[in-house]
């Protein structure tokens, strides 16, 4: 069985002035599945999402949840919560400024492309967070 290899990159969402600390607090609530090669980074007034994994954000267990349930450990993935890229992106909306013009306006765009060790077909997904908070998702359609 071949291993799946994925790559994720974003256009870099522009952060509203003075919102870096609040944005970092929001990002600290989330983690990514995989080998730890996915990153969110605040750099130069922009939020960058990138790495050698699929874009697969999941909520992490908070200190309060860990104190309330002895089976939970703070900072671990919350097994009761599925991967939720749309919720992650929707939560970014208050922190980011509008980029682009007219129909191309967005807050952030994230692309993920991957496949099984150089085998056809590849999988690809584009997720766009629109200024109204709506998440648009587009992906390849396999034509046989």
Secondary structure as UniProt FT lines:
FT   STRAND          4..10
FT   STRAND          13..15
FT   TURN            17..18
FT   HELIX           20..27
FT   TURN            28..29
FT   STRAND          30..32
FT   STRAND          38..43
FT   TURN            44..45
FT   STRAND          46..51
FT   STRAND          57..60
FT   HELIX           63..68
FT   TURN            70..71
FT   TURN            74..75
FT   TURN            79..80
FT   HELIX           85..92
FT   HELIX           93..95
FT   HELIX           102..104
FT   STRAND          108..116
FT   TURN            117..118
FT   STRAND          123..129
FT   TURN            131..132
FT   STRAND          135..139
//
